[in-house]
Structures are given as structure tokens and as C-alpha cells.
Amino acid sequence: MDTPARPTTGPLRVLLADDQALLRGSLRVLVDAEPGMVVTGEAATGAEAVRLARQDPPDVVLMDIRMPDMDGIEATRQICGSPRTAEVRVLVLTMFDLDDYVYAALRAGASGFLLKDTPPGELLAGLRVIAAGQALLAPAVTRRLIAEFASRPEPSQRLVRNLDGVTEREREVLTLIARGLSNTEIAERLHLGVTTVKTHVSHLLTKLGARDRAQLVIVAYESGLIEATRTAPRAGGARSRSGDDGPAR
């Protein structure tokens, strides 16, 4: 597993981080009105988000990108990189679907990325998906992420991740994850059972030190395993799906 399962008792705890007070207030009303969810605090800056997350760790931080003092990307990096808040999940919510923001947020440790025009129901569902240890990327964002890798320097000119210890079958699974296939689709492509694919994904998360499926996409490209220019974007992307894909991957 990429993270210990959150307790089944008690509400899902959400920290809101956005520099717009009106939006924070609207989000608080939305989250607090949802059964099984509660807002633990509000932060107007990235620095305040880090402080509040460390003071009273939530399950999920709903994080804006552009904030004063410290932006959401750096705040995400500090929250995900600290032992005290390592299990806190970050769902980035922004009006900017720019490639650099997607790439930087995921590299900083974010588990999800949604736009601010996301319908309320989908946003609430996204919080539950992230809290359950899954990755969540809006389909349009996933397509842009893959296109972003295509425009970046060759692997020799950027940080290269080491795939030592990853088996040939695991490399095949990692390649298909990076191309946006779900566990079910990977199972069909490789003629494996879905449970077997989940096992391979779990091993990849452990071996590569990745928090979730979104991080595996980045590792696949940064290792040079995938040549982005040969990868066709898919609508489903790296978003974890419900049903036979299961809650873990």
C-alpha cells in the first residue's frame, strides 16, 4: 500500500488553503454540509497551510496554487516531505490548468489536481478519493501533463530516476500506467488478473518510493522509460477509477 488506510471512524478532516476569503467560506459551507466531512481550519497563505497541517494534521488539504508568502506548490512540498504530515494528502484546486503547475504540484507530492470550475459533487468525491489513498487527475489535466513531458528535455538533460530492482513485468505495468491505463485495462493488455496488476502496482510504489499512481507517472517519464513523444494522451489519464480497479490503486 502507498499509505496506511485512514481510520474508518470519524469524519474526513479537510484543511482549506486559499487566499480568497470568499472562496474559503464557500468551500467550508460545502464541506461542512457534507455528511462525514469536517473542515479543520482555513489558511490564507502557503506558510499558514503548513503550520496548520503540522499543528493538527488533516486527512486532506484542499490547496490553492497562487498564494502569498509561500505558494501552494512549496506548501505541498513541505507538508508531504515532513514526517509529521507525511500521511496528509494534498488535492490541488486551481483555476490555472497550466502544464508547469501540474508537473510541479505532482512532483511536490500532490495526489490530485482539479480545476476550480469542478462541480461541487465532483470536488467532494475527489476529497474522498484522495483520502482513500488514490490519485486523482482531471482527464484534461492528464492529457496536458503527458503533452508537457513531450516538450521537456531528453532524459539525459533532466533528473533521471533509477529503476534498479524493478522487474521486467513491473516495467511493463509502469509503462502502461504512464500511458493512462487503468488496472483493468492493464490486466487486459497484459493478459493478467486485476489482482495481479494491483500487486505489481503496490510493488512499484514501494520500490520507487512513490506516494501514489500520479507519482508513478512522473517516475516513468523521468526515468526515461517512456518517450513522451510516442505516447498518445488518453482521456482517462492517471485518475484512479472506482469499481474493479479497487480503492488502493
KOLMI-884258 format. One record per residue (C-alpha): residue in one letter; x, y, z. Coordinates in nm, 4 decimals. Last residue first. Example, Ala and Ser with C-alpha at 12.3 -4.5 7.8 and 13.67 -1.06 7.14 Angstrom:
<rs>
@rest:s	px:1.3670	py:-0.1060	pz:0.7140
@rest:a	px:1.2300	py:-0.4500	pz:0.7800
</rs>
This chain:
<rs>
@rest:r	px:-0.4638	py:0.1892	pz:-0.6896
@rest:a	px:-0.5862	py:0.1210	pz:-0.3404
@rest:p	px:-0.9612	py:0.1601	pz:-0.3696
@rest:g	px:-1.0351	py:-0.1121	pz:-0.6270
@rest:d	px:-0.9857	py:-0.1040	pz:-1.0039
@rest:d	px:-1.2970	py:-0.3175	pz:-1.0344
@rest:g	px:-1.5269	py:-0.0353	pz:-0.9326
@rest:s	px:-1.3945	py:0.3157	pz:-0.8985
@rest:r	px:-1.1232	py:0.4755	pz:-1.1031
@rest:s	px:-0.7852	py:0.6204	pz:-1.0156
@rest:r	px:-0.7003	py:0.9129	pz:-1.2402
@rest:a	px:-0.3793	py:0.8685	pz:-1.4293
@rest:g	px:-0.5349	py:0.9518	pz:-1.7631
@rest:g	px:-0.8873	py:0.8565	pz:-1.8556
@rest:a	px:-0.8999	py:1.0729	pz:-2.1700
@rest:r	px:-0.5852	py:0.9278	pz:-2.3146
@rest:p	px:-0.2784	py:1.1077	pz:-2.4468
@rest:a	px:-0.0806	py:0.9226	pz:-2.7158
@rest:t	px:0.2732	py:0.8435	pz:-2.6122
@rest:r	px:0.5471	py:0.8458	pz:-2.8737
@rest:t	px:0.6652	py:1.1985	pz:-2.7938
@rest:a	px:0.6613	py:1.1112	pz:-2.4255
@rest:e	px:0.9376	py:0.8550	pz:-2.4559
@rest:i	px:0.8620	py:0.6363	pz:-2.1588
@rest:l	px:1.1199	py:0.4510	pz:-1.9513
@rest:g	px:1.3366	py:0.7650	pz:-1.9496
@rest:s	px:1.3480	py:0.7546	pz:-1.5714
@rest:e	px:1.1826	py:1.0953	pz:-1.5514
@rest:y	px:0.8924	py:0.9738	pz:-1.7636
@rest:a	px:0.8084	py:0.6617	pz:-1.5678
@rest:v	px:0.8818	py:0.8355	pz:-1.2373
@rest:i	px:0.6279	py:1.1083	pz:-1.3188
@rest:v	px:0.3536	py:0.8585	pz:-1.3947
@rest:l	px:0.4408	py:0.6678	pz:-1.0779
@rest:q	px:0.3813	py:0.9849	pz:-0.8753
@rest:a	px:0.0246	py:1.0026	pz:-1.0019
@rest:r	px:-0.0281	py:0.6404	pz:-0.9026
@rest:d	px:0.0519	py:0.7050	pz:-0.5368
@rest:r	px:0.3133	py:0.8075	pz:-0.2831
@rest:a	px:0.6096	py:0.6827	pz:-0.4834
@rest:g	px:0.9175	py:0.5405	pz:-0.3104
@rest:l	px:1.0175	py:0.3589	pz:-0.6287
@rest:k	px:1.0358	py:0.0106	pz:-0.4783
@rest:t	px:0.7282	py:0.0521	pz:-0.2588
@rest:l	px:0.5035	py:0.2133	pz:-0.5183
@rest:l	px:0.6212	py:-0.0349	pz:-0.7802
@rest:h	px:0.5454	py:-0.3304	pz:-0.5520
@rest:s	px:0.1919	py:-0.1990	pz:-0.4944
@rest:v	px:0.1427	py:-0.1551	pz:-0.8691
@rest:h	px:0.2583	py:-0.5133	pz:-0.9299
@rest:t	px:0.0140	py:-0.6395	pz:-0.6668
@rest:k	px:-0.2676	py:-0.4369	pz:-0.8206
@rest:v	px:-0.1862	py:-0.5952	pz:-1.1581
@rest:t	px:-0.2098	py:-0.9417	pz:-1.0031
@rest:t	px:-0.5489	py:-0.8563	pz:-0.8531
@rest:v	px:-0.6688	py:-0.7371	pz:-1.1941
@rest:g	px:-0.5757	py:-1.0749	pz:-1.3435
@rest:l	px:-0.3236	py:-1.0772	pz:-1.6238
@rest:h	px:-0.3432	py:-1.0899	pz:-2.0039
@rest:l	px:-0.1009	py:-0.7977	pz:-2.0404
@rest:r	px:-0.3425	py:-0.5675	pz:-2.2246
@rest:e	px:-0.6491	py:-0.6907	pz:-2.0374
@rest:a	px:-0.4841	py:-0.6533	pz:-1.6984
@rest:i	px:-0.3569	py:-0.3084	pz:-1.7940
@rest:e	px:-0.7096	py:-0.2053	pz:-1.8945
@rest:t	px:-0.8489	py:-0.3263	pz:-1.5624
@rest:n	px:-0.5737	py:-0.1504	pz:-1.3674
@rest:s	px:-0.6493	py:0.1720	pz:-1.5520
@rest:l	px:-0.4426	py:0.2872	pz:-1.8495
@rest:g	px:-0.3051	py:0.6412	pz:-1.8669
@rest:r	px:0.0096	py:0.5930	pz:-2.0714
@rest:a	px:0.2171	py:0.6292	pz:-1.7568
@rest:i	px:0.0277	py:0.3388	pz:-1.6006
@rest:l	px:0.1001	py:0.1357	pz:-1.9141
@rest:t	px:0.4734	py:0.1925	pz:-1.8835
@rest:l	px:0.4656	py:0.1122	pz:-1.5128
@rest:v	px:0.2942	py:-0.2200	pz:-1.5836
@rest:e	px:0.5540	py:-0.3135	pz:-1.8425
@rest:r	px:0.8312	py:-0.2077	pz:-1.6076
@rest:e	px:0.6760	py:-0.4258	pz:-1.3375
@rest:r	px:0.6881	py:-0.7203	pz:-1.5778
@rest:e	px:1.0562	py:-0.6582	pz:-1.6462
@rest:t	px:1.1330	py:-0.6363	pz:-1.2761
@rest:v	px:1.2149	py:-0.3150	pz:-1.0917
@rest:g	px:1.5251	py:-0.3555	pz:-0.8759
@rest:d	px:1.7097	py:-0.0686	pz:-1.0405
@rest:l	px:1.4633	py:0.1782	pz:-1.1909
@rest:n	px:1.6673	py:0.4895	pz:-1.1110
@rest:r	px:1.5089	py:0.8271	pz:-1.1753
@rest:v	px:1.6756	py:1.0624	pz:-1.4206
@rest:l	px:1.6678	py:1.4357	pz:-1.3475
@rest:r	px:1.6867	py:1.6202	pz:-1.6762
@rest:q	px:1.9197	py:1.6511	pz:-1.9723
@rest:s	px:1.9847	py:1.2798	pz:-2.0220
@rest:p	px:1.6098	py:1.2186	pz:-2.0109
@rest:e	px:1.5542	py:1.4384	pz:-2.3196
@rest:p	px:1.4350	py:1.7912	pz:-2.2497
@rest:r	px:1.0655	py:1.8680	pz:-2.1918
@rest:s	px:0.8041	py:1.9164	pz:-2.4642
@rest:a	px:0.6755	py:1.5594	pz:-2.4617
@rest:f	px:0.6576	py:1.5671	pz:-2.0819
@rest:e	px:0.4158	py:1.8577	pz:-2.1061
@rest:a	px:0.1945	py:1.6690	pz:-2.3518
@rest:i	px:0.1552	py:1.3947	pz:-2.0920
@rest:l	px:0.0587	py:1.6519	pz:-1.8288
@rest:r	px:-0.1824	py:1.8240	pz:-2.0673
@rest:r	px:-0.3671	py:1.4983	pz:-2.1275
@rest:t	px:-0.3783	py:1.4308	pz:-1.7545
@rest:v	px:-0.5152	py:1.7802	pz:-1.6867
@rest:a	px:-0.7989	py:1.7261	pz:-1.9341
@rest:p	px:-0.8842	py:1.3955	pz:-1.7638
@rest:a	px:-0.8919	py:1.5566	pz:-1.4161
@rest:l	px:-0.6291	py:1.3888	pz:-1.2042
@rest:l	px:-0.6983	py:1.1927	pz:-0.8892
@rest:a	px:-0.4608	py:0.9527	pz:-0.7171
@rest:q	px:-0.5844	py:0.7077	pz:-0.4567
@rest:g	px:-0.5067	py:0.6813	pz:-0.0877
@rest:a	px:-0.8629	py:0.6762	pz:0.0455
@rest:a	px:-0.8307	py:1.0422	pz:0.1455
@rest:i	px:-0.7652	py:1.1334	pz:-0.2193
@rest:v	px:-1.0784	py:0.9554	pz:-0.3415
@rest:r	px:-1.2885	py:1.1059	pz:-0.0632
@rest:l	px:-1.1710	py:1.4572	pz:-0.1455
@rest:g	px:-1.2382	py:1.3938	pz:-0.5129
@rest:a	px:-1.5970	py:1.2915	pz:-0.4385
@rest:l	px:-1.6451	py:1.6270	pz:-0.2673
@rest:l	px:-1.4998	py:1.8050	pz:-0.5699
@rest:e	px:-1.7127	py:1.6006	pz:-0.8086
@rest:g	px:-2.0269	py:1.6965	pz:-0.6214
@rest:p	px:-1.9283	py:2.0634	pz:-0.6155
@rest:p	px:-1.8793	py:2.0784	pz:-0.9964
@rest:t	px:-1.5147	py:2.1449	pz:-1.0987
@rest:d	px:-1.4785	py:2.5079	pz:-1.2085
@rest:k	px:-1.1893	py:2.5482	pz:-0.9658
@rest:l	px:-0.9797	py:2.2966	pz:-1.1575
@rest:l	px:-0.8685	py:1.9670	pz:-1.0092
@rest:f	px:-0.5269	py:1.8188	pz:-0.9266
@rest:g	px:-0.4672	py:1.5156	pz:-0.7102
@rest:s	px:-0.2096	py:1.3323	pz:-0.5043
@rest:a	px:0.0204	py:1.6292	pz:-0.4528
@rest:g	px:0.3785	py:1.5343	pz:-0.3650
@rest:a	px:0.5918	py:1.8256	pz:-0.4831
@rest:r	px:0.6456	py:1.6437	pz:-0.8129
@rest:l	px:0.2699	py:1.6403	pz:-0.8606
@rest:a	px:0.2396	py:2.0138	pz:-0.7962
@rest:a	px:0.5348	py:2.0978	pz:-1.0202
@rest:y	px:0.4045	py:1.9000	pz:-1.3182
@rest:v	px:0.0503	py:2.0301	pz:-1.2942
@rest:y	px:0.1637	py:2.3881	pz:-1.2349
@rest:d	px:0.4088	py:2.3729	pz:-1.5246
@rest:d	px:0.1372	py:2.2459	pz:-1.7562
@rest:l	px:-0.1079	py:2.5279	pz:-1.6941
@rest:d	px:-0.4602	py:2.4374	pz:-1.5867
@rest:f	px:-0.4892	py:2.7605	pz:-1.3828
@rest:m	px:-0.8175	py:2.7967	pz:-1.1962
@rest:t	px:-0.6732	py:2.5995	pz:-0.9077
@rest:l	px:-0.7504	py:2.3170	pz:-0.6662
@rest:v	px:-0.4628	py:2.0956	pz:-0.5581
@rest:l	px:-0.5646	py:1.7937	pz:-0.3526
@rest:v	px:-0.2998	py:1.7198	pz:-0.0920
@rest:r	px:-0.2935	py:1.4090	pz:0.1234
@rest:v	px:-0.1589	py:1.4072	pz:0.4779
@rest:e	px:0.0315	py:1.0864	pz:0.5563
@rest:a	px:0.3718	py:1.2596	pz:0.5531
@rest:t	px:0.2469	py:1.5291	pz:0.7908
@rest:r	px:0.4701	py:1.4680	pz:1.0932
@rest:p	px:0.7469	py:1.3126	pz:0.8823
@rest:s	px:0.7641	py:1.6303	pz:0.6697
@rest:g	px:0.8043	py:1.5996	pz:0.2939
@rest:c	px:0.4365	py:1.5932	pz:0.2033
@rest:i	px:0.3649	py:1.9096	pz:0.4009
@rest:q	px:0.6783	py:2.0915	pz:0.2891
@rest:r	px:0.6337	py:2.0047	pz:-0.0787
@rest:t	px:0.2651	py:2.0942	pz:-0.0690
@rest:a	px:0.3467	py:2.4337	pz:0.0821
@rest:e	px:0.6060	py:2.4850	pz:-0.1912
@rest:i	px:0.3473	py:2.4092	pz:-0.4574
@rest:g	px:0.0757	py:2.6083	pz:-0.2867
@rest:d	px:0.2739	py:2.9301	pz:-0.2930
@rest:m	px:0.4518	py:3.0749	pz:0.0096
@rest:d	px:0.4185	py:3.4280	pz:0.1458
@rest:p	px:0.1161	py:3.4995	pz:-0.0781
@rest:m	px:-0.0974	py:3.2364	pz:-0.2502
@rest:r	px:-0.1175	py:3.1050	pz:-0.6061
@rest:i	px:-0.1594	py:2.7280	pz:-0.6098
@rest:d	px:-0.4670	py:2.6620	pz:-0.3946
@rest:m	px:-0.4663	py:2.3548	pz:-0.1736
@rest:l	px:-0.7514	py:2.1392	pz:-0.0431
@rest:v	px:-0.5523	py:1.9650	pz:0.2302
@rest:v	px:-0.6665	py:1.6115	pz:0.3061
@rest:d	px:-0.6703	py:1.3862	pz:0.6110
@rest:p	px:-0.5947	py:1.6718	pz:0.8471
@rest:p	px:-0.2862	py:1.7065	pz:1.0680
@rest:d	px:-0.3493	py:1.9447	pz:1.3615
@rest:q	px:-0.0456	py:2.1657	pz:1.4263
@rest:r	px:0.1538	py:2.0352	pz:1.1319
@rest:a	px:-0.1263	py:2.0988	pz:0.8849
@rest:l	px:-0.1975	py:2.4364	pz:1.0445
@rest:r	px:0.1631	py:2.5492	pz:1.0078
@rest:v	px:0.1952	py:2.4264	pz:0.6503
@rest:a	px:-0.1295	py:2.5957	pz:0.5493
@rest:e	px:-0.0182	py:2.9169	pz:0.7209
@rest:a	px:0.3005	py:2.9197	pz:0.5151
@rest:g	px:0.1015	py:2.8654	pz:0.1972
@rest:t	px:-0.1179	py:3.1620	pz:0.2747
@rest:a	px:-0.4846	py:3.2269	pz:0.3565
@rest:a	px:-0.5285	py:2.9103	pz:0.5628
@rest:e	px:-0.8583	py:2.7732	pz:0.6920
@rest:g	px:-0.9117	py:2.5051	pz:0.9536
@rest:t	px:-1.0366	py:2.1590	pz:1.0457
@rest:v	px:-1.3230	py:2.1479	pz:0.7954
@rest:v	px:-1.5491	py:1.8470	pz:0.8519
@rest:m	px:-1.6701	py:1.5584	pz:0.6385
@rest:g	px:-1.8872	py:1.2535	pz:0.7106
@rest:p	px:-2.2098	py:1.4065	pz:0.5839
@rest:e	px:-2.1410	py:1.7013	pz:0.3508
@rest:a	px:-2.2596	py:2.0337	pz:0.4906
@rest:d	px:-1.9190	py:2.1032	pz:0.6439
@rest:v	px:-1.7553	py:2.0566	pz:0.3034
@rest:l	px:-1.9842	py:2.2899	pz:0.1077
@rest:v	px:-2.0056	py:2.5577	pz:0.3781
@rest:r	px:-1.6278	py:2.5499	pz:0.4191
@rest:l	px:-1.5794	py:2.5703	pz:0.0435
@rest:s	px:-1.7960	py:2.8795	pz:0.0224
@rest:g	px:-1.6077	py:3.0446	pz:0.3075
@rest:r	px:-1.2736	py:2.9608	pz:0.1528
@rest:l	px:-1.3949	py:3.1093	pz:-0.1766
@rest:l	px:-1.4998	py:3.4330	pz:-0.0088
@rest:a	px:-1.1742	py:3.4545	pz:0.1870
@rest:q	px:-0.9622	py:3.4308	pz:-0.1268
@rest:d	px:-0.6044	py:3.3356	pz:-0.0320
@rest:d	px:-0.6795	py:2.9644	pz:-0.0468
@rest:a	px:-0.5896	py:2.6735	pz:0.1821
@rest:l	px:-0.8743	py:2.4640	pz:0.3258
@rest:l	px:-0.7911	py:2.1805	pz:0.5688
@rest:v	px:-1.0196	py:1.8768	pz:0.5457
@rest:r	px:-1.0908	py:1.6051	pz:0.8024
@rest:l	px:-1.2940	py:1.3045	pz:0.6866
@rest:p	px:-1.5298	py:1.2355	pz:0.9757
@rest:g	px:-1.4700	py:0.9808	pz:1.2494
@rest:t	px:-1.4294	py:0.6067	pz:1.2311
@rest:t	px:-1.2867	py:0.4244	pz:0.9299
@rest:p	px:-0.9338	py:0.5295	pz:1.0188
@rest:r	px:-0.7220	py:0.6215	pz:0.7178
@rest:a	px:-0.5585	py:0.3322	pz:0.5360
@rest:p	px:-0.1805	py:0.3358	pz:0.5652
@rest:t	px:-0.0195	py:0.4836	pz:0.2579
@rest:d	px:0.1189	py:0.3532	pz:-0.0700
@rest:m	px:0.0000	py:0.0000	pz:0.0000
</rs>
